[in-house]
Amino acid sequence: MHFQLGNALKRKGDQDGAEHEWSMAAGGSRTYLAPRLALIQLALERGNTQAALQTAEEMIVIAPRNPEVRLLYATCLTSSGQLQKARAELNRLGNDFPQSPQVRFRLGMLAIAQKKFADAENIFRGLETSAARDPQVVVGLAQALQGENESEKAIQLLRDEVQRSPDAPLPRQALARLALTSGKYDLAIEEYRKMAAAAPNSLEVQLSLAESYMVAGDAGPAISLLEKAVQSNPQSVVMALTLAQALASAGRIDDAKMRYRRVLDLQPDNPNALNDLAYLMASSGENLDQALSLAERGAQYAVEPGLKDSLSDTLGWVYLKKNMYDDALRKFEALVRKNPGNATYLYHLGATFYQMGDKQNARIELKAAIAAKPSASDEPAIRGLLARL
């Protein structure tokens, strides 16, 4: 019953609720594979590759000969960057099931991960048949074409597939994502709006539509969507966090702080909320001791490398605001060495040099930050410091 309730919540778009119910189902029996398979798929969708791989490794011990488990294990290895292990597992599967299109498909996805886009295209074209056209193969082929710098061909391929099978969700989702990453924001919003109309209760679709508006620089519709979604689902951490981020992007800082605190009421160890709230507090000079405490807590819970770097940047920003220049300098120099093209880190390093009175190095780093194309919120501050220099 927990598993079926998780399935219903997932169809509704409530990923947090689905994850909770599937976890309950998995806890009821070590050999009950279905909820664990669902948890892995959800973790992969969310980009949480380490959690997906950990669960897959547990399953491969429980059911080492189960083909579905082995395929998903290979997928997790690919997603987590363990490409040699993934190929070894797929080769074993290929020997055991030489006619399996699923094995061939995952070999194509592995080729994409290895940036062997021409090989991936050949695999997916070999899997294409007019008699049994698999939407996931079409999506894989589109990804291969995109890797070969053929984004227009990829978009047209997906548009044709959407027209051929308008009720199939996978091609439309892929078309919307590809349009978004290609800068075709109008197309992305159009497709997500169609999905939202077809599934008005799907939080996942509403979230994607809101994020598309945000990337397109239109925060108003995004905030309106997210406020309605939060009212309907007040316990959704993802929705509450995204609303806070949208408010911050729109410059509604006080509202954003309030929403971040609501996220922390729901999930006190959420590293994104801890990071963002600490940064906003430091930027406005509000209770720097508390901002430091929040950033330090966030650093304890962060797992993803990018978030760890962002928290390190926030800590450095708090140090700078507290006039702890040496501590700030160490943070920002380390970040710039690791991420030499990151405009925000370059800006913060330049700001630290400026505060320390080192005008020459400040000018170097701030000019590098401008060349790295900073965000719309950072650029005026960078140019303002350069003007003072």
N, C-alpha and C positions, 0 to 999 in steps of 0.2 A: 504493500500500500504506500509506503514511503517512496518507493521507486516510481510508481505510477503518478503520485502527487508531484514528484519532481519533474516528470515528463510534462504534466499539465502546466506547471509553472513556467517551464522553459518555453512551451508553445505560446504562453501569454507574454513572454519576454522578461519574466522575473528571474534573472540569472542567480541573484543571491539566494532567493527562496529555493530554486532548483538545486543549487549546490548544497544547501542545508539538508534538504530531503534525501538527496542521493547519498550524502555522507551518513545520514542515519541508516539508510538501507544497507550501505556497505558495512557499517559497523555491526549489523545484525548477523552477518555470516561471512566468514573469511573466504569461502569459495563461491559466493554470489558475485558473478562477474559483471552482470549487466550495469549496475550502478557505477562500478569502477570504470567501465568503458565510457559511460556518460560523463563522469567526472574528468576523465582524460580529455575527451573531446571539448568540454567546456573550458578547461585550462588552456588548451591549444587555441581556442577561439579568442580567449582573453590575452593571449601572448605570454601566459605564465608557463614557459616551457620547462622550467625546472620542476615545478609541481607536477606537470604532466608526466615527465620522465620518471620521477620518483614513484608515482602510482603505477606506471607501466612496468617498472623494474620489480615492484611487488607482485604484479600480476604474472609476469613471465616466470617467476618462481612457483606460483600456484598452478599455472596452466602452461607449461613450457611447450606443449605440442599443439595448442589451440591456434589455428591459422589466423583468426581474427585478432587474438592477443598479439601474435607475432608481427602482424602487419602494423598494428597500432604502435607497438614497441619500436619498429623501424621508423615510423613516422615521427615519433618523439625524439629518437636519436637524430634524425635529420633536422628537426626544428631546433634542437639544442646545440647544433653545430658539430655533433660527433659523427662526421660524415663517413669515416672509414668503418666504424662499427655498423653504421646504417647499411653501407654497401655489403658488408659481410653477411648481415642478417638477411638482406634482400636476395643475395646470391644463394644462400641456403634455401630460402623460400622458393626461388626460381627452380632450383634442382628438385624440390619436393613437389612443386605445382607448376610444371613448365608451360601450361596453357593458360595460366591465370592472368586475366587482364588487370586485376588489382595489383599484382606484383609489378607488372609493366608500368602501370600508372605511377606507382610510388618510385620506381626507378626514374621516371620522368621528372617527378618532383625533386628527387635527389640531384638530378642533373641541373635543375634550376638553382638549387642551393649551392652547387659547385660552380655556378655561373657558366655552365656548358649549355648555353641556350639553344644552339643549333642541334645538339644531341637531343635535348628535351623536345624540340619541335618535331624531330624525326620520330621519336617515340610516340608522341601524342597523335601525329598524323597517321601512324601505323595503327593506332587504336580506334581512329575514326572510321565508322561504317555507317552508311546511309540507313541500314536496316536497324541498327541499335545505337543511336547517337546518345552518348552518355554526357549529361551536362558538365560533370566534373572534368571530363576530358577536354571539352571545349574551353572551360575556364583555365585548365592547365596550359592549353595551347596559347590562349591569350596572354598568359603570364610569360611564356617563352618568347612570344613576339615582342612583348614589352621589353624584355631583357635584350632583345636584338635591336632596340631603338625603333621599333615599328609600332608605336603606340596607336597611331591612327588605324592601322590594320587590326590591332587587337580590339579597339573600341568598335570598329565595324563588325568584326566577327561576333562580338558579344551582342551588339544591337540586332544582328540577324538572328541570333539564337533566341533572344528575348521575343522577337517578333514571331519566330517559329513556335516557341513554347512560352506564351505570356504568363502562365500560371506556375512555371518552374522558378522557385526562389533563387537558386544558386547563381544562374547567369545574370539576373538583374542585380543581385548583391555585388557580384564581381564587376559589372559595368559601372555601378555607382562608385565603388572603391577606386577603380581605375580612372574614372573621370575626375575624382577628387584629387588623386595623386598627380594627374596630368594637368591640373590647373583649370579643368573645364567645370567650374563650380556650378554653373547653371544646369548642366546636364546631371551632375551628381544630385543636386537638390531636387530636380524633376523626378529622378528615379526613386530617391528616398521618399518623396511625397507620395508617389504611387504605392510604394510598399506600406507607408503609414496609413493610406486610405484603405488598403486591403487588409491590414492588421492593426486596427486602431488601438488595441490593447497591448501591443507589443512594446515593451519598454526599450528593448534593444533597437528597434527601428526608430523610435522617437529620439533615442540618444544619438543615433547616427545622423539623423536629419538635423538635430540641433548642432552637432559638431560640424556638419557641412556649412551651415549658416555662419558659424564662428570662423571657420577657415576662410570663408569668402568675405569676412570682415563685416558681416551683418549681424551684430550681436542682439538686436532687438527681437527678431523672431525666435532666435535661439533661447533667449531668456524666457520669453512667453511660453514656449513649448515646455521648457524644463520646469518652470513654476507650476504648470498644470500637472506635469508628471510627478513632481514631488508631492503635490497635494493629494494625488490619487494613490501614491505609494510612499508614505512618509518614512518607512523603514528602509528604503533603498539607499544604500551608501553610495552606489555609483551615480545615481541621479543627483543626490544632494551634493556630491563632490563636483560633478560637472556644472551644476548651477552656480556653485561658488566660483569656479574658474571662469565661467562666462561673465559673471558680475565683475570680477577683477579685470577681465579683458576690456569691459565696457567702462572702466574707470570708476565704478561704484564700489569704492574700497570699503566703506563702512558696512554696506550690505554684504559684501563678500566675506569680510571677517566674521560677521554674524553667522553666515552659512557654513563657513569652515568650522566654527565652534559647534554647530549643529552636527556636522559630520563626526566630530570628535566625541560628541555625546553618544552617537550611535556606535562608533568604533574608535575607542581611545588610542589605539596603536596604529591608526592609519598613517603611513609615512608621507603620503602625498599631502594630506591635509595639514599634518604637522609642519611639513616643509613650507607649503604655500602661506600658511598663516604666520609662521615665524618671519618669512621674508617681507610680507606686507607690514607687519608690526615694526620690523627694523627700518623699513623704508620711510615709515611715518614717524619714527622715533618713539613709538608707544611701548612702554614697559620693556626695555631692552633685556633685562634679566629674565623675564618670562619668555621673550622671544628666543633667547639663548637656550633656555631649558627645553622649549618645544623642538628646536632644531636638533639638540643632542638626543632627545627621545626618538625623533624621526630617524636619525642615523643608526640607532640600535635596531630598528625594524626594517630598514630598507634592504631589498634583495637585489633588484635590478641594477646593473652597473650605471646606467644613465641617471637613475634616481639617486644613487649614492653620490655621484658627482654633483648633482643639483643640491643635495643637502650639504655637501662640503662647501659649495659656493655660498649657500645661505649662512652657514656658520661663519665663513669669512666676512660676509656682508654685515653680520651682527657685530663681529669683532671690530670692523672698521667704524661702525656707528658708535661703539663703546670706546673708540680711540685706542684700541689694542692693535696698533699698527703692525708690529712684528708678527703677531699671530695671523692677522689678515693677509699679510704679504706671503707668508709660507703657504697658506691655503691657495691663494690665487696663482702663485708661481707654479705650484704643483699641477693645478688644473690646466693652466695654459700649456705647460709642457705636454700634458696628456691630450689636450684638445686644442691644438694651436689655431684652429679656424673658428673657434666659438666666440662670437661677437660679445656675448654677455660676460664671459670670463675675462676677455681682453679689456672690456670696459671697466670691470671691477678692479682688475690689476692696475689699470691706468689711474683710476680714482684713488687707489691706495697710494701710488707714487705721488699723486698730486697732494694728498693730505700730508704726506711726509716731507713735502717741499722739494722732491726730486722732479723738477719740471722736464728735464730732458727725457727721462724714461717714461714719464707720464704722457708726453707728447707722442712718443713712439707707439705705446700701447693703445692710446686712444685713436690714433690714425689707423692702426691695424684693425681696431674694432669697427671703424667706419667702413673700411675696405671689405670687411667680412659681412656686410649687410645686416646691421642690427635690427632688432624688432622696432616697430613703430613707437613703442613706449620707451625704449632705451635711447633711440637716436637723438631726440632733443637734448637729453641730459649729456650725452657724449659731446655733441656739438657745443653745448653750453660750456663745458669744461675746457674744450679746445679754444673757445673764444676768450676765456679768461687767461689762458696761457699765451 
